[in-house]
Amino acid sequence: MSTLKVNSIIPVAGVPTGGGGGIIQMVQTIKTDKFSTSSNSYTDITGMNVTITPISSSSKILLFSNIRFGSGIGNSDNKYQILRGSTVISTDNFCRQTSSSESWIYPDMILDSPNTTSATTYKVQCLCEATGIFVNRDNIDRSQGRSYLTAMEVSA
């Protein structure tokens, strides 16, 4: 059995302008259980966090979230935000539902510059502006899929 270890592979056509853009590593969490809150303050969604340790302080972190939200009533403007540690990096994302018997997927993508080689945790919070906000379920507690949070380290 052979092992090949390299720090980088450069495409035949060369690297992109600026010399970066390659994916170095990726981590993902998949939330399959249900979550709900009626808090009108931002609340951590349990299980919706990832920790990544960049190998270079100049790397960027590309975050993809795909969260399935439901609501206690129709036409409510619930919100969610994404944080790096305690720093909000994507805020006041509205997740409006027009019916309480369904849930919808809300995708988001953010390119973050944590400027560190220390372990960095990203998490998702939500708040309720009406009677309830749900993750992976509808108003009558029917399971409706799963949610994802993915972090990729991108070379600068």
N, C-alpha and C positions, 0 to 999 in steps of 0.2 A: 504494500500500500504506500502511495506517495502523498506528500503534503506540499502544497504550494502556498506560500504566504508572501503577500506584497502589501506595500503601503498605498500604491495607486496603480491604476491601469489607464493609460492614455489612449484614447481612440486614434485610429489611423489618420483621421481627418484633423486631429489636434483637439485641444481643449477649447471650450467656448471662450469668447472674449471676456477677459478678466480672469481667466484661468480656473473658474469654479463651476459649480453646478452639479457635481456628482453626489449621489446618495451614499453616505458613509454608513449609517445604521438606521434602523427603524424599530420602534416599540409601539405596541397597540394594546388597548384594553377593549374588551367587548362586554357590554353590560346586558345580561339576559334577564335579570330579575327586575321587579317593578319598584318604583319610587314615587312618593307623593309628598306634597307639602302645601300648607295653606298660609305659610309665612309671607308677609309682605316685605321682608328683608331678604337679601340674597342668602341662599342656603346651599351648602355643598351637596351635590348629587352623589350619594354614596356609590363608590365603584367607578366613578367617571374621572379617573386621574391616571396619568402616566408619568414615569420618571425616566429621564434620559441623561446620560453623562457624556457631554460633547468631548471629542478628542482634541479639538482646537477651539481656542477662545474666539477665533474669527468665523467659526461656522455659524450658519443660520439654522433655525429649527422651523421646519414646515409642518404646521399642525392642520390636520383634517378632523373635523367633528361631524358626525352624522347622528343626530339625536332625535328620537321619536317622542314628541310631546303630545299630551292630551290635556283637556281642560275640564273644569267643573261645570262651566256653562259655556254656551256659544258666544262668539263675538267678544272674547276677553283678550286683553293685550298683556299676556304674561311675557316675561323677559328671561333671557339667560346671558351669561357672560363667561369668558374664559380667562383664567389667571395663570401667571407664572409665579409660583409661590403665593405671595400676598399682593402681587402687582397685577392689576387688571390690564389685559392686552387686547381684549375685544369685549366691548360693553354695550348694554342696552339693545341687544338683538331681540327683536319682537318675535314671538311665536304665537300668532293669532289663530285661534280655532273658531270656525263658524258653526261647529256642532259639538256637543259634549259626548256624542256616542262614537266618535272616531278619534284617531290620533294621526299626526302628520310628521314626516321626517323633515328636520331643519338642518341642512348642511352648512358648514362654515369652513373657511380656509384662511390661515394667518401665517405670515412669514415673520418670525420673531428673531431678534438678535440678543441672546442672553449674555454674550460676552464673558463666558466662563467655561472652565473645564470641570466644574463641580457638578454633582448630581442635581438636576433641575426637575422640579415637579410641576406639571400642568394639570389644572383641574377645571371642572365646569360647575357653575352655580346657577340657580334659577330663583325667581321670585314670583309670587302669585299676586295678581291685581284684582282677583275676583274671589271665587270660592274654592279654588284648588288648581294646582298644576301637577301633572302626572308624567312619568317617564315610563315608556314601554307598556302603557295601558291606557284605557279610556275611562270615562266617568263611572262606568258600572263595573270596574275592576276586571275587564277582559284583557288578557295579555295580547299585545299587538306588536310583536317583533322585538328587535334589539337595537342597541345604540353603540356607537363606536367613537373612540378618541385615539388618533394615530399621530405620533411625532416622528419626524424624519430629520436626521442631521444632514444638512446640505453643505458641501464644501464651498467656501467663499472665493 
